[in-house]
Structure formats: C-alpha cells, structure tokens
Amino acid sequence: MQPRLTRSNRAFARTATLLAVGGLIVGLTACGGQSLADVDSSGFDVDASASEFMPIPSEEKAKEVLEGITADADLAAQVPDDIRKNGLRATTSVGYPPMEEWGTNGTDIVGVDPAIAHAIARKLDLTLSIQDQEFNAMIPGLISGRYDMLLSSMTDNEERRETTTFVDYVQAGNAFLVAKGNPDKIALPADLCGKTVAAVESGSSALLAEQFSSDCESAGKPAYDILLLGGDSEANLSVQSGRSSATITDYPVAVERAADPESEMDAVRIEGDESIWGIGIDNSKAEFAKTVQQALQSLMDDGSYAEILDAWGLGDMALPKATLNGGA
C-alpha cells in the first residue's frame, strides 16, 4: 500500500478561538484558556432554542448555496433535546486551506469543512457554533462533551472508530504540483521516472516519492531523482524555478495552490490513493450520528453537497453516498 499524506500527520499548535452563534467571538488565550478537563460537558452556555442561523461569512465561496438550504422537519425532529437547546457545537482545526481557513478579518472561518457544518445545521434547523481547536484535541473534545461534531479533514480509520463514529463526507488523495501548463505532460507517477521530484524531508511526501521511484526501477525505468527539502514552500519553489519537475502534496492543498495565479503551477491528481474523511461524532451519540448521516444524504440528494464542493473547486472529492464508518 502506498503511504498517504493525511491531515493526522500535521502538527497544529494555535490559540483556540470560539465563533459563537450570531458572530460572538470569545478568545481562549494560551495563558488563560481552559483545558478540556476544566470545561463542563455543556461546552457552550447558550440557549439556542430560539436563535437564528449563524450568519454565513461574506468570504465563504458557497455562501449563496448555504443560504438557500431549507430545513427538513422530519430530520429536525430527531435531534436530541440537549443539542436543540444548546445548538450544534462544532470544532475544526483552522489552517488547512481550502478545507478550513481564516477569513481576512482573522475571525471568520471559511472553507469546505465549515460550509458542510453550516449546511448540516441548516438542514437540521439548528443554530451553529464553530470553535478552532488543535487537531489532536478534537476527539478528546467529543469524548468530554464539549463538542457535538468535528469537521476537519479527518481520516476515518479503525483506531479512531474506537471512540468516534464517522459520517463519511469526502474522499481525498494526493497530487503532483507541476509547472503551469504541465510542460512535461505528467499524468501518472511513471511519467516522472528519471526526473527530479521535490519532497519534504522526513515527510509523507518523501515516502511516497520513494515508493514511486521504486516502482520505476521495478519496471526497468530510471529512478526518481528525489530532491529532499525542508518544507512545502521550498518544494514549491523548486517547481516554480524549474529545479524539479514536480512535488507531491495532498490533493485539496494542491488544488488550492494551483488556483492561485501567482503560483504558476498546475495540480495533477494521483489516482488510486484516496482515503475517506469523516465528520466525527462521539460513539455515545450514535443515534445523532445517524441523523447527521441522513442530513448529509439529503444534501447530496438535493444537489447542495455537490454545489458546496464545486464552489471550492473540489468536486472530484465527492462521495456517491453518505456512509457511517466506511473508511479503511
């Protein structure tokens, strides 16, 4: 099996910022913020039973789609009373565009993951709050009851399913970033045999480059000339300068970078290496997970789901059906 670049390999250490209903922002500073153990299970002290929907940020590319979503009364009736009262408390780990990123005002959270959260909340007729959190602290936050749901490009796998139920919502793999116009006509990993490929030293991209290089040699072709660099920026620069023919990164990240006209790069998807990403819900809330699954399926059926992904240029990540715990 080829090694995958997954969000779980990334380190996120940042100050948490609470984006509460109606745009109220409460900063949790490094010196004054509470740990998960210090916060009671209600999480947010908000009676959301009569509140309006959380406003969609102006920079959210799927804003028009989200504002057109209507509630499903039958699904809304399935929402547990505590979630109906407090609103849907979601968490994500900001800093992985285009899946989730800060707006230019430094407080709004936009991207595919928050857009899906907005869509589910509106389908279930719920108010929504989204809190930025360190990636590795999100599942403990579900366990403690601080959050009802996480959406943060998290791979649905067996180890995480020991505590967390996943509603699978996208599939993601890897991609090559190549010079604009793809001058070497790269379509497959084999097209880079004998060429220079940049990778981040000690990262998953280096392991994947080594695997592809080994495949070249097994086929009697020249190996990759792997150029190990200190980070993504250096790897991208090597492509832009012509020093390397390609670099390897996560597919959604590659699409985001290629969409920037200043990058002068194109993204080439690597087929056959996809993993399933899921919306995480604590195993103690299995019935609510089923309700979220039905809400997502409804969004798929009415076309809103596809429109959200298309708005962010990630239609290729769509799943045909909303499933529970369908990852490897």
C-alpha positions in Angstrom: 0.0 0.0 0.0 1.3 3.4 -0.9 1.8 5.8 2.1 -0.8 8.5 2.2 -0.5 12.2 3.1 -3.1 12.7 5.8 -4.2 15.6 8.0 -3.3 13.5 11.0 0.4 13.9 10.3 0.3 17.6 10.6 1.0 19.5 13.9 -1.3 22.3 14.9 -0.5 24.4 17.9 -2.5 27.5 18.0 -4.8 29.6 20.2 -8.4 28.4 20.1 -11.0 30.9 19.0 -14.7 30.5 19.6 -17.0 31.5 16.9 -20.4 31.5 18.6 -23.9 32.0 17.4 -24.5 35.3 15.7 -20.8 36.1 15.4 -19.9 36.4 19.1 -16.1 35.7 19.4 -14.5 34.6 22.7 -10.8 34.3 22.6 -9.2 31.5 24.6 -5.6 32.6 25.1 -2.7 30.4 25.7 -2.3 31.7 29.3 -6.0 32.0 30.2 -7.7 29.3 28.1 -9.3 26.3 29.8 -8.2 22.7 29.2 -10.8 20.2 28.1 -10.9 18.8 31.6 -11.8 22.2 33.0 -14.8 22.8 30.8 -18.2 21.3 31.8 -19.9 18.9 29.5 -22.3 21.6 28.2 -19.4 23.2 26.3 -21.2 26.5 25.4 -23.5 28.2 27.8 -26.0 29.2 25.2 -29.8 28.7 24.9 -30.1 28.4 21.2 -33.6 27.1 21.0 -34.9 30.4 19.6 -31.8 31.8 17.9 -31.4 32.4 14.2 -28.9 30.7 11.9 -25.3 31.6 12.3 -24.5 34.2 9.5 -22.5 32.9 6.6 -19.2 34.8 6.2 -19.0 37.0 3.1 -15.8 35.2 2.0 -17.5 31.8 2.1 -17.4 30.7 -1.5 -20.5 28.5 -1.0 -22.5 31.4 0.7 -25.3 31.5 -1.9 -25.7 27.7 -1.8 -25.8 27.6 2.0 -28.3 30.4 2.4 -30.7 28.5 0.1 -30.8 25.4 2.2 -34.1 24.7 3.9 -34.7 22.6 7.0 -36.1 19.0 6.9 -38.8 18.9 9.6 -38.6 15.1 9.9 -34.9 15.1 10.4 -35.0 18.1 12.7 -37.5 16.2 14.9 -34.8 13.6 15.5 -32.3 16.0 17.1 -31.7 15.3 20.8 -33.1 17.9 23.2 -29.7 19.0 24.5 -28.4 19.8 21.0 -31.7 21.5 20.2 -31.2 23.7 23.3 -27.5 24.4 23.0 -27.2 24.5 19.2 -24.8 22.4 17.2 -21.3 22.8 18.7 -18.7 22.0 16.0 -15.0 22.1 16.0 -12.3 22.3 13.3 -8.6 23.0 13.1 -8.1 26.1 11.1 -5.0 26.3 8.8 -5.6 23.7 6.1 -7.0 25.6 3.1 -9.2 25.1 1.3 -10.8 22.8 3.8 -10.7 25.4 6.5 -9.0 28.8 6.8 -9.4 32.1 8.4 -11.2 34.9 6.6 -9.3 38.2 6.0 -10.8 39.6 9.2 -9.0 37.0 11.2 -12.2 35.7 12.9 -14.4 34.2 10.3 -13.8 30.5 9.4 -14.4 29.5 5.8 -13.8 26.5 3.6 -15.3 23.2 2.8 -15.5 21.9 6.3 -17.2 24.9 7.9 -19.5 25.1 4.8 -20.6 21.4 5.4 -21.2 22.3 9.0 -23.4 25.2 8.1 -25.3 23.0 5.6 -26.0 20.2 8.1 -27.0 22.8 10.8 -29.5 24.4 8.4 -30.9 21.0 7.2 -31.5 20.1 10.9 -32.9 23.6 11.7 -30.1 24.2 14.3 -28.0 27.1 15.3 -24.3 26.5 14.9 -21.1 27.5 16.6 -17.6 26.6 15.3 -14.5 26.5 17.5 -11.0 26.4 16.3 -9.0 23.7 18.1 -5.7 21.8 17.9 -6.2 18.8 15.6 -5.3 16.2 18.2 -7.6 17.8 20.9 -10.8 17.5 18.8 -11.6 13.8 19.6 -11.0 14.4 23.3 -13.4 17.3 23.0 -16.0 15.0 21.6 -15.4 12.5 24.4 -15.7 15.2 27.1 -18.9 16.5 25.6 -17.5 19.9 24.8 -18.3 19.4 21.1 -21.1 17.6 19.3 -19.3 17.2 16.0 -15.9 17.7 14.3 -15.2 18.5 10.7 -11.5 18.8 10.0 -10.3 16.7 7.1 -10.0 13.7 9.5 -9.4 10.3 8.0 -12.0 7.7 9.1 -9.9 4.8 10.3 -10.2 1.8 12.7 -8.2 3.3 15.5 -10.3 6.5 15.7 -13.5 4.5 15.5 -12.8 3.0 18.9 -14.2 6.3 20.3 -15.7 8.1 17.3 -18.4 7.5 14.8 -17.7 8.9 11.4 -20.2 10.2 8.8 -18.1 10.0 5.7 -18.3 13.1 3.5 -15.4 13.3 1.1 -12.6 11.2 -0.3 -9.1 12.7 -0.7 -5.8 11.5 -2.1 -2.6 13.1 -3.2 -1.5 15.2 -6.2 1.6 16.4 -8.1 2.2 20.1 -8.4 3.9 20.8 -11.7 4.8 23.9 -13.7 2.0 25.8 -15.3 0.8 24.2 -18.5 2.3 20.9 -17.4 5.3 21.1 -19.8 6.5 17.5 -19.0 3.0 16.1 -19.6 2.8 14.4 -16.2 -0.3 12.3 -15.8 0.9 9.3 -13.9 3.7 8.6 -11.3 5.5 6.7 -14.0 5.8 9.8 -16.2 8.3 11.1 -13.7 10.7 8.2 -13.9 14.2 9.7 -14.4 13.1 13.2 -13.4 13.7 15.3 -10.4 10.9 15.3 -7.8 10.9 17.5 -4.8 9.7 16.2 -1.4 9.7 17.4 2.2 12.4 15.7 4.1 11.1 13.2 6.7 7.6 13.8 5.5 5.0 11.5 3.9 5.7 13.0 0.5 9.2 11.7 0.7 7.9 8.2 1.4 5.5 8.4 -1.5 8.3 9.6 -3.8 10.5 6.7 -2.7 7.6 4.3 -3.4 7.0 5.7 -6.9 10.8 5.7 -7.6 10.9 2.0 -6.6 8.1 1.3 -9.0 10.1 2.9 -11.8 13.1 0.7 -11.1 10.9 -2.4 -10.9 9.6 -1.6 -14.3 13.1 -1.2 -15.7 13.0 2.6 -15.8 15.2 5.2 -14.2 14.5 6.1 -10.6 13.3 9.4 -9.4 16.0 12.0 -8.6 14.4 12.9 -5.2 15.2 16.4 -4.0 14.6 16.5 -0.2 13.8 20.0 1.1 12.9 21.5 4.4 9.3 22.3 3.8 6.4 22.8 1.3 7.4 26.3 0.4 10.9 25.2 -0.6 9.4 22.2 -2.6 7.0 24.5 -4.4 9.8 27.0 -5.2 11.8 24.2 -6.8 9.0 23.5 -9.2 8.5 27.2 -9.9 12.2 27.7 -10.6 12.4 24.6 -12.8 14.8 22.9 -10.5 12.3 19.9 -10.2 9.6 18.6 -12.4 7.1 18.1 -9.7 6.4 18.0 -5.9 3.8 15.9 -4.0 1.2 17.1 -1.6 -2.5 16.5 -0.5 -5.0 16.8 -3.3 -7.1 19.7 -1.9 -4.0 21.6 -0.9 -2.6 21.2 -4.5 -5.9 22.4 -6.0 -5.8 25.5 -3.7 -2.3 26.4 -4.6 -2.8 25.8 -8.3 -5.9 28.1 -8.2 -3.6 31.0 -7.1 -2.5 32.6 -10.4 0.7 33.7 -8.8 1.8 30.1 -8.1 2.4 29.4 -11.7 1.6 25.7 -11.0 -1.0 23.1 -12.0 -2.3 20.2 -9.9 -2.3 16.6 -11.3 -4.3 14.2 -9.2 -2.7 10.9 -8.3 -5.4 8.3 -8.8 -5.9 5.2 -6.6 -4.6 6.5 -3.3 -7.7 8.0 -1.8 -8.7 7.9 1.8 -12.1 8.6 3.3 -12.6 11.6 5.5 -15.4 11.7 8.1 -17.4 14.0 10.3 -16.7 12.8 13.8 -19.3 12.3 16.5 -18.7 10.6 19.8 -19.8 6.9 20.0 -22.2 7.8 22.8 -24.2 9.8 20.3 -24.7 7.0 17.8 -28.3 8.0 17.1 -27.4 11.6 16.4 -24.7 10.3 14.0 -27.4 8.6 12.1 -29.4 11.8 11.9 -26.3 13.7 10.6 -25.8 10.9 8.0 -29.4 11.4 6.8 -28.9 15.2 6.7 -25.8 14.8 4.6 -27.6 12.3 2.3 -30.4 14.8 1.9 -27.8 17.5 0.9 -26.4 15.0 -1.6 -29.9 14.3 -3.0 -30.9 17.9 -3.4 -27.6 18.9 -5.1 -26.4 21.2 -2.3 -23.5 19.0 -1.4 -22.1 18.9 -4.9 -22.5 22.7 -5.2 -20.6 23.3 -2.0 -17.6 21.2 -3.2 -17.8 22.8 -6.7 -17.7 26.3 -5.1 -14.4 25.4 -3.6 -13.1 23.7 -6.8 -13.1 20.2 -5.1 -15.9 18.4 -7.0 -13.6 15.5 -7.5 -13.7 14.8 -3.8 -17.4 13.9 -3.7 -18.7 10.6 -2.4 -21.7 9.0 -4.1 -23.4 8.2 -0.7 -23.2 9.3 2.9 -22.0 6.3 4.9 -21.1 5.5 8.5 -17.6 4.3 9.4 -16.8 3.4 5.8 -13.1 4.2 5.9 -10.3 1.7 5.8 
